[in-house]
Amino acid sequence: MGNELRAGQIALYRSALVEVAELVGHDQAMIIMGDERHLHQVQRNELLPVRSTGDALGQTDLAQISADDWEMAKQRATAINAVLATKTGRSVEVRRQASVLGLTGRQMWRLLRSYCEHQSIKGMLAQPAGRRYGTRMLDLRVERVITEKIESYYLQQERPTTKALVERIATACRDQGLMPPSGKAITTRLEAYRTRDAQRRRIGSKKAKYTYVGMPGHVEVSAALERVEIDHTPLDVMVRSDDPLCEYIGRPWLTLAVDVYTRCVLGIHIGFEPPSVLSVALCLTHAVLPKSPAVEFGVPLDWPMHGVPKMIMVDNGRDFVSEAFRRGCEEYGIVLAYRPVGSPHYGGTIERLIGTMVGQCHLLPGTTKNSVKAKGDYDSAKHAVMTLGEVRRWFVEQLLGRYHLREHRMLRISPREAWRRATEVGDDTRPA
């Protein structure tokens, strides 16, 4: 709605009628409020334009008019000027020019009145039939009620539904002796509030940020091991202890290290213990040391990816900010970088990979699914039959036998092939 504003226009601001004095920058506006006509600077998206059916054609951007429409308008203006130049027998000239343009006499007279009113070629543009886009036909008192209820009721973190908003507006209108607006009219006005500033009051600043602000598309890296991301997540499956005498059942934690350049998984750690410096150290050790084939997991598949990373990107968890972890990285010349707080998209590579791998667990017995609704009445602990060792072996099989071998959407080759090219041939062989 903001792009409909113009200087001199009447608009609704927080249930009050105001006049737009000036547009400032790309998102601000100066408005005149109250009988004292005080100037205030506000966000454009807080203004709801009130347009009348008598709005002038002068708003039309010349650059947006097609060549054919402009040529037709010029022909009409030429014909009208010929009529105006006629001193006697104007009716005959009107019929003659109308015949040339393919119009009726009535249409020609209407064009003549329009040209005399606007004195411009734009006034000769053909207007679509029906009500002009953006015209407000509701009583201004009803418009005030709609705006006030959206501001005070709808844009709240309780997130009332549109149906509840319609009912609240209808009640307020009846209390004032006004005809309630239709649900469609209210929904149309809600479109003016599909902005980050408005929606942060309803869905929170974090969600509004990811909904209305573009996020960085990808990380620029030029070689394998240049940037490695590490993170933790619980697997969506309940498993048993490997000790036959221990009846413990729980969700194991996965710690995973991924190379951003090749998308290869360098190392993992799966265990019952919550994330800690120990799980990070075990995962990083696994990533650095050779492990081909993956015999420690009982999987006879090659796992050639290993090496000391140049930089490690992690979140701000206690295990990653510990002194022991920082000093360990410094000892081996590894740059330790932290994501900005509340910005998980800076670790997008590992976040997407974790989502892909954890989703595979939903096919296992004892799965916890990804929500209470999806789980239903399924008893995950009762159906847990796999041991921790079996889950480790299954995960490595999925990793080496499927993920590393399938074409990656961003690379357009498999992660394993990307690693081979980066370590044997050179960096310039990976697709852009």
Backbone torsions as a table, in degrees:
resi	resn	phi	psi	omega
1	MET	NA	-26.4	-174.4
2	GLY	-59.5	-31.6	-176.3
3	ASN	-76.6	-1.7	176.2
4	GLU	-90.0	-11.4	-177.1
5	LEU	-69.3	149.8	174.8
6	ARG	-154.4	159.0	178.2
7	ALA	-61.3	136.3	179.8
8	GLY	90.2	-4.6	-177.6
9	GLN	-82.9	149.7	174.5
10	ILE	-90.3	137.5	-178.8
11	ALA	-145.1	163.0	175.1
12	LEU	-96.7	130.2	176.8
13	TYR	-132.2	109.6	-179.6
14	ARG	51.6	51.6	175.3
15	SER	72.4	5.7	179.7
16	ALA	-116.8	144.1	176.1
17	LEU	-78.8	130.1	179.9
18	VAL	-133.6	167.5	176.3
19	GLU	-113.0	132.6	178.4
20	VAL	-79.1	115.3	-178.6
21	ALA	-86.9	-39.9	-175.4
22	GLU	-162.0	144.3	173.2
23	LEU	-93.1	128.5	-175.8
24	VAL	-116.2	121.4	-179.8
25	GLY	62.6	-149.9	-178.0
26	HIS	-102.4	-7.9	-176.5
27	ASP	-141.2	7.0	-179.2
28	GLN	-117.1	160.9	177.0
29	ALA	-151.0	144.8	172.7
30	MET	-95.9	129.1	-177.9
31	ILE	-123.9	155.1	176.9
32	ILE	-106.5	123.6	-174.9
33	MET	-122.5	148.0	170.3
34	GLY	71.4	171.9	178.8
35	ASP	-66.4	-27.1	179.1
36	GLU	-77.3	-10.4	177.8
37	ARG	55.4	51.1	176.7
38	HIS	-77.4	145.9	177.6
39	LEU	-89.1	135.8	176.0
40	HIS	-136.0	144.7	175.7
41	GLN	-102.3	126.1	-176.5
42	VAL	-135.2	170.4	173.8
43	GLN	-74.4	139.5	179.7
44	ARG	-61.1	-36.1	-176.7
45	ASN	-71.3	-5.1	174.9
46	GLU	-88.4	-4.9	-178.3
47	LEU	-102.6	134.5	177.1
48	LEU	-109.5	105.8	-176.5
49	PRO	-61.1	139.2	175.0
50	VAL	-113.8	105.3	-176.0
51	ARG	-105.1	142.1	178.1
52	SER	-105.2	165.2	-179.4
53	THR	-71.1	-11.1	-179.2
54	GLY	-95.4	12.0	179.7
55	ASP	-58.1	141.2	-175.5
56	ALA	-74.3	156.2	176.7
57	LEU	-73.8	-10.7	-176.5
58	GLY	-61.7	-11.3	179.7
59	GLN	-72.5	-20.9	-173.9
60	THR	-63.6	129.6	177.9
61	ASP	-76.5	123.5	-178.1
62	LEU	-58.9	-34.5	-177.3
63	ALA	-68.9	-18.2	-177.9
64	GLN	-90.9	-4.6	-179.2
65	ILE	-83.9	129.7	-179.3
66	SER	-68.5	158.4	-179.0
67	ALA	-62.5	-40.7	-179.7
68	ASP	-64.1	-43.6	-179.9
69	ASP	-65.1	-39.3	-178.9
70	TRP	-67.8	-38.9	178.9
71	GLU	-65.3	-40.2	178.3
72	MET	-64.6	-40.6	178.6
73	ALA	-63.3	-39.2	178.0
74	LYS	-63.4	-41.8	179.0
75	GLN	-62.9	-40.4	178.9
76	ARG	-65.7	-41.5	179.7
77	ALA	-63.2	-39.1	178.1
78	THR	-63.2	-42.4	179.2
79	ALA	-64.9	-41.7	179.7
80	ILE	-64.2	-41.5	178.4
81	ASN	-62.6	-35.2	177.1
82	ALA	-65.4	-38.3	177.8
83	VAL	-66.0	-45.1	-178.0
84	LEU	-65.1	-27.9	179.6
85	ALA	-76.1	-14.0	-179.4
86	THR	-79.9	123.1	-178.0
87	LYS	-86.7	-36.2	179.4
88	THR	-128.5	155.0	179.6
89	GLY	64.4	39.2	-177.5
90	ARG	-64.9	-34.7	-179.6
91	SER	-62.0	-40.0	178.8
92	VAL	-64.2	-41.8	-179.9
93	GLU	-66.2	-36.7	177.4
94	VAL	-61.2	-45.4	-179.7
95	ARG	-65.5	-37.4	-178.6
96	ARG	-66.8	-46.6	-179.9
97	GLN	-67.2	-35.3	177.5
98	ALA	-62.5	-39.6	178.7
99	SER	-64.2	-39.6	178.5
100	VAL	-63.2	-40.6	-177.2
101	LEU	-84.1	-8.5	-178.2
102	GLY	76.4	30.5	-179.7
103	LEU	-113.7	165.5	173.4
104	THR	-84.4	165.7	178.2
105	GLY	-61.1	-40.5	179.5
106	ARG	-62.4	-42.4	178.3
107	GLN	-63.0	-36.4	-179.2
108	MET	-67.9	-41.4	176.9
109	TRP	-63.6	-36.3	178.7
110	ARG	-65.9	-39.7	176.2
111	LEU	-63.8	-37.3	179.7
112	LEU	-62.5	-44.4	178.4
113	ARG	-64.8	-39.7	-179.6
114	SER	-65.4	-40.7	-179.9
115	TYR	-66.7	-40.4	177.9
116	CYS	-64.5	-28.9	-179.8
117	GLU	-77.5	-45.0	-173.0
118	HIS	-96.7	-26.3	-179.3
119	GLN	52.6	43.0	179.8
120	SER	-153.3	158.1	178.2
121	ILE	-66.0	-33.0	-179.7
122	LYS	-59.1	-27.8	178.4
123	GLY	-67.5	-13.8	179.9
124	MET	-92.8	-2.1	179.3
125	LEU	-65.7	140.2	177.7
126	ALA	-69.4	129.6	180.0
127	GLN	-99.9	136.7	178.7
128	PRO	-64.3	150.3	179.7
129	ALA	-68.9	154.0	176.6
130	GLY	95.2	-175.7	-177.5
131	ARG	-71.1	138.5	-179.8
132	ARG	-64.9	141.1	-179.1
133	TYR	-58.8	133.6	177.5
134	GLY	92.4	-4.8	-179.1
135	THR	-66.9	132.2	177.6
136	ARG	-98.7	116.6	-176.9
137	MET	-102.8	-6.9	-179.2
138	LEU	-77.4	154.5	172.4
139	ASP	-57.8	137.5	-178.8
140	LEU	-60.4	-27.7	176.9
141	ARG	-68.6	-35.4	176.0
142	VAL	-68.8	-39.5	176.8
143	GLU	-59.2	-39.3	178.4
144	ARG	-63.9	-41.3	178.9
145	VAL	-63.0	-44.2	-179.8
146	ILE	-60.5	-48.4	-178.8
147	THR	-63.0	-42.4	-177.6
148	GLU	-65.0	-41.0	-178.5
149	LYS	-72.9	-34.0	175.4
150	ILE	-64.1	-44.0	-177.8
151	GLU	-68.1	-45.5	-171.7
152	SER	-91.2	-21.1	-174.6
153	TYR	-117.9	-49.5	-172.8
154	TYR	-74.6	-40.8	-176.6
155	LEU	-84.6	57.2	177.8
156	GLN	-126.1	155.5	-175.5
157	GLN	-69.3	-11.1	173.1
158	GLU	-71.0	-14.7	176.1
159	ARG	53.0	60.5	175.2
160	PRO	-61.0	150.4	-178.0
161	THR	-75.3	164.0	177.0
162	THR	-62.9	-35.2	178.5
163	LYS	-62.4	-42.2	178.7
164	ALA	-65.4	-37.2	177.5
165	LEU	-63.7	-43.6	179.0
166	VAL	-59.1	-43.2	179.9
167	GLU	-65.8	-40.9	180.0
168	ARG	-64.2	-41.6	178.9
169	ILE	-66.5	-41.6	179.7
170	ALA	-61.1	-42.2	178.9
171	THR	-63.5	-44.5	179.9
172	ALA	-63.2	-38.8	179.1
173	CYS	-66.2	-43.0	-179.7
174	ARG	-64.4	-36.9	178.9
175	ASP	-62.5	-27.6	179.7
176	GLN	-98.2	6.8	179.7
177	GLY	73.2	27.0	-178.5
178	LEU	-107.4	154.2	175.7
179	MET	-75.9	121.4	-179.6
180	PRO	-62.8	142.4	178.1
181	PRO	-76.4	164.3	178.3
182	SER	-76.4	161.5	177.0
183	GLY	-62.3	-35.5	179.0
184	LYS	-63.7	-40.4	179.6
185	ALA	-63.6	-39.8	179.6
186	ILE	-69.1	-41.6	179.1
187	THR	-61.8	-38.7	177.7
188	THR	-61.3	-41.5	180.0
189	ARG	-72.6	-23.7	176.5
190	LEU	-66.6	-24.1	-179.8
191	GLU	-60.9	-27.7	179.0
192	ALA	-68.5	-13.5	-177.6
193	TYR	-105.7	12.5	176.6
194	ARG	-84.1	56.1	179.2
195	THR	-125.5	162.5	-178.5
196	ARG	-63.5	-44.0	-177.6
197	ASP	-62.3	-39.1	179.8
198	ALA	-75.7	-44.0	-173.8
199	GLN	-74.0	-20.4	178.2
200	ARG	-64.7	-23.7	176.6
201	ARG	-75.8	-22.6	-177.0
202	ARG	-100.1	-43.8	-175.1
203	ILE	-110.9	0.1	179.1
204	GLY	93.6	152.4	-174.9
205	SER	-66.2	-35.0	-177.1
206	LYS	-68.1	-48.7	-179.4
207	LYS	-67.6	-36.6	178.1
208	ALA	-63.8	-36.2	179.0
209	LYS	-61.8	-46.7	-177.2
210	TYR	-75.8	-17.3	178.8
211	THR	-85.4	-37.8	-170.2
212	TYR	-115.2	-3.2	179.8
213	VAL	-118.7	131.1	178.5
214	GLY	-66.4	137.3	179.4
215	MET	-100.8	155.0	177.4
216	PRO	-54.0	134.5	-174.8
217	GLY	-75.2	-43.1	-177.9
218	HIS	-161.2	166.7	-179.8
219	VAL	-99.3	133.4	179.4
220	GLU	-83.9	113.7	175.0
221	VAL	-132.5	155.0	-174.6
222	SER	-125.3	-0.6	-178.0
223	ALA	-158.5	157.8	175.2
224	ALA	-64.2	145.4	178.9
225	LEU	69.1	4.7	178.0
226	GLU	-68.9	-35.2	178.7
227	ARG	-145.5	125.0	178.8
228	VAL	-122.3	133.2	178.4
229	GLU	-108.4	137.6	-179.7
230	ILE	-126.4	138.2	177.9
231	ASP	-157.3	167.9	179.0
232	HIS	-118.2	157.7	171.1
233	THR	-164.2	145.7	172.6
234	PRO	-77.0	139.7	176.2
235	LEU	-76.6	144.6	-177.0
236	ASP	-83.0	56.2	179.5
237	VAL	-158.3	142.8	174.7
238	MET	-94.0	131.5	-178.2
239	VAL	-131.4	164.2	-178.3
240	ARG	-100.0	162.1	176.1
241	SER	-69.7	150.5	177.0
242	ASP	-71.1	-21.5	179.8
243	ASP	-78.0	117.5	-177.7
244	PRO	-63.3	-21.0	-179.9
245	LEU	-88.2	-6.2	179.7
246	CYS	-105.1	127.0	-177.3
247	GLU	-96.2	16.0	-177.0
248	TYR	-65.8	134.2	175.3
249	ILE	-129.5	130.8	179.8
250	GLY	-163.7	176.6	177.1
251	ARG	-90.2	123.0	177.9
252	PRO	-77.1	155.0	176.1
253	TRP	-99.2	140.2	176.1
254	LEU	-109.7	127.3	169.6
255	THR	-112.4	128.9	-169.3
256	LEU	-136.7	139.1	176.4
257	ALA	-118.8	125.6	-177.4
258	VAL	-123.7	139.4	175.5
259	ASP	-85.1	121.1	-173.9
260	VAL	-66.9	-37.1	-175.0
261	TYR	-67.0	-43.2	-176.8
262	THR	-104.5	-9.2	-175.8
263	ARG	63.9	17.1	178.5
264	CYS	-82.7	144.1	173.8
265	VAL	-83.7	120.2	-177.5
266	LEU	-86.9	-34.5	-177.9
267	GLY	-163.2	158.9	179.9
268	ILE	-141.8	163.4	166.2
269	HIS	-146.1	128.4	178.7
270	ILE	-124.6	121.7	-179.4
271	GLY	-159.1	170.3	-179.4
272	PHE	-78.5	-23.6	-175.2
273	GLU	-70.3	142.8	178.1
274	PRO	-63.8	163.6	179.8
275	PRO	-53.9	135.3	-178.1
276	SER	-156.4	177.1	176.2
277	VAL	-61.3	-34.7	-179.5
278	LEU	-64.1	-47.1	-179.2
279	SER	-65.1	-35.3	176.5
280	VAL	-65.3	-44.6	-179.1
281	ALA	-63.5	-42.0	179.5
282	LEU	-64.8	-41.6	179.1
283	CYS	-65.3	-44.6	-178.0
284	LEU	-68.0	-36.9	175.8
285	THR	-62.9	-41.8	178.6
286	HIS	-63.9	-34.2	-179.8
287	ALA	-72.5	-34.4	-175.3
288	VAL	-79.4	-37.5	-173.2
289	LEU	-85.9	151.7	174.9
290	PRO	-63.0	148.1	-177.0
291	LYS	-152.6	39.0	-177.1
292	SER	-116.4	125.8	-6.8
293	PRO	-75.3	173.5	-174.9
294	ALA	-83.2	60.1	-174.5
295	VAL	-69.4	-26.7	-178.3
296	GLU	-64.5	-20.5	177.3
297	PHE	-101.7	0.5	-177.4
298	GLY	74.7	27.0	-178.5
299	VAL	-118.3	115.6	-177.0
300	PRO	-83.6	49.4	-179.8
301	LEU	-120.0	148.1	-178.4
302	ASP	-71.6	142.3	176.3
303	TRP	-137.9	74.7	-171.9
304	PRO	-78.7	-7.2	-174.5
305	MET	-78.4	120.5	175.5
306	HIS	-166.7	166.4	177.9
307	GLY	144.8	165.5	179.2
308	VAL	-85.3	120.3	-179.7
309	PRO	-72.6	152.1	176.2
310	LYS	-80.9	-34.7	178.9
311	MET	-142.7	142.4	176.1
312	ILE	-118.5	127.2	177.1
313	MET	-105.5	125.1	-177.7
314	VAL	-136.4	170.7	174.7
315	ASP	-87.3	-165.4	-173.5
316	ASN	-102.7	28.3	176.9
317	GLY	-64.5	157.1	-176.7
318	ARG	-61.2	-33.7	-179.5
319	ASP	-67.8	-29.5	-178.3
320	PHE	-87.0	-21.2	-180.0
321	VAL	-98.3	5.3	-179.5
322	SER	-66.4	152.1	-179.8
323	GLU	-63.6	-37.9	-178.6
324	ALA	-62.3	-42.6	-179.2
325	PHE	-68.1	-42.8	-179.3
326	ARG	-62.7	-44.4	-178.0
327	ARG	-70.0	-33.9	177.3
328	GLY	-62.7	-40.2	177.6
329	CYS	-67.0	-42.4	179.5
330	GLU	-61.8	-36.8	-177.9
331	GLU	-61.1	-34.9	-177.3
332	TYR	-104.3	15.2	175.5
333	GLY	70.6	27.9	179.8
334	ILE	-94.4	126.8	177.1
335	VAL	-78.5	126.8	-179.6
336	LEU	-103.6	119.4	-178.5
337	ALA	-119.6	144.8	-178.5
338	TYR	-115.6	140.9	174.7
339	ARG	-67.5	147.6	171.6
340	PRO	-59.7	140.9	-179.2
341	VAL	-58.1	134.5	178.9
342	GLY	73.8	19.5	-179.1
343	SER	-130.8	70.5	-177.9
344	PRO	-64.0	-18.1	-179.2
345	HIS	-66.8	-16.1	176.3
346	TYR	-71.1	-14.6	173.0
347	GLY	-114.0	39.4	-173.0
348	GLY	-60.8	-34.1	-177.8
349	THR	-61.1	-50.6	-177.5
350	ILE	-75.6	-31.1	178.4
351	GLU	-62.6	-44.0	178.9
352	ARG	-67.3	-40.1	-179.8
353	LEU	-65.1	-42.7	178.2
354	ILE	-61.0	-42.7	178.3
355	GLY	-61.1	-38.2	178.5
356	THR	-66.7	-47.7	-175.3
357	MET	-72.1	-41.6	-179.6
358	VAL	-65.5	-33.1	178.6
359	GLY	-61.1	-26.3	178.3
360	GLN	-66.3	-23.0	-178.4
361	CYS	-67.7	-18.0	-177.1
362	HIS	-69.3	-9.0	177.8
363	LEU	-93.7	-5.6	-175.3
364	LEU	-89.7	151.8	173.4
365	PRO	-66.7	136.1	-177.0
366	GLY	91.1	9.0	-178.5
367	THR	-62.6	145.9	176.1
368	THR	-96.1	-1.5	-175.0
369	LYS	58.5	-168.9	-178.1
370	ASN	-111.8	5.2	176.5
371	SER	-163.5	161.2	177.8
372	VAL	-63.8	-38.0	-179.5
373	LYS	-64.7	-44.1	-179.7
374	ALA	-67.2	-32.5	-178.6
375	LYS	-72.6	-36.4	-179.6
376	GLY	63.6	-135.1	179.8
377	ASP	-98.6	18.9	179.2
378	TYR	-70.0	126.8	-180.0
379	ASP	-91.5	100.4	-175.6
380	SER	-64.4	-44.2	-178.1
381	ALA	-65.2	-37.8	-179.0
382	LYS	-66.4	-35.1	-177.6
383	HIS	-93.5	5.7	179.5
384	ALA	-73.4	112.3	-178.8
385	VAL	-121.0	-18.6	-178.2
386	MET	-84.3	143.7	175.9
387	THR	-89.2	169.9	-180.0
388	LEU	-60.7	-40.5	178.6
389	GLY	-63.9	-38.2	179.7
390	GLU	-69.0	-36.2	177.6
391	VAL	-68.2	-39.2	176.1
392	ARG	-59.8	-45.8	-179.7
393	ARG	-64.0	-43.5	178.8
394	TRP	-61.1	-43.4	-178.2
395	PHE	-63.4	-43.7	-179.5
396	VAL	-66.2	-37.1	176.2
397	GLU	-61.9	-43.2	177.5
398	GLN	-63.2	-38.0	-177.1
399	LEU	-69.6	-51.6	-174.6
400	LEU	-83.9	-32.2	-176.0
401	GLY	-90.3	-14.1	-178.4
402	ARG	-128.4	-63.4	-172.2
403	TYR	-60.3	-49.1	-176.8
404	HIS	-67.6	-19.2	-174.8
405	LEU	-99.7	-15.8	-178.0
406	ARG	-87.5	149.5	179.4
407	GLU	-63.9	129.4	178.1
408	HIS	-85.5	138.1	-175.3
409	ARG	-59.9	-38.9	-177.7
410	MET	-82.4	-34.3	-177.3
411	LEU	-82.9	-30.5	-173.8
412	ARG	67.1	12.8	168.0
413	ILE	-141.5	171.8	-179.9
414	SER	-74.9	152.9	175.7
415	PRO	-57.1	-38.1	179.6
416	ARG	-63.0	-42.1	179.0
417	GLU	-67.3	-37.1	177.6
418	ALA	-63.1	-39.2	177.9
419	TRP	-65.9	-42.9	-179.3
420	ARG	-60.7	-45.8	-179.6
421	ARG	-65.4	-39.3	-176.8
422	ALA	-70.3	-30.0	-175.0
423	THR	-100.1	-18.4	-176.5
424	GLU	-112.8	-34.8	-172.9
425	VAL	-106.2	-51.7	-178.2
426	GLY	149.3	161.9	-173.9
427	ASP	-68.8	-24.0	-172.5
428	ASP	-80.7	5.4	-178.6
429	THR	-94.7	-12.2	178.7
430	ARG	-76.1	137.3	-179.9
431	PRO	-58.7	146.8	178.6
432	ALA	-71.0	NA	NA
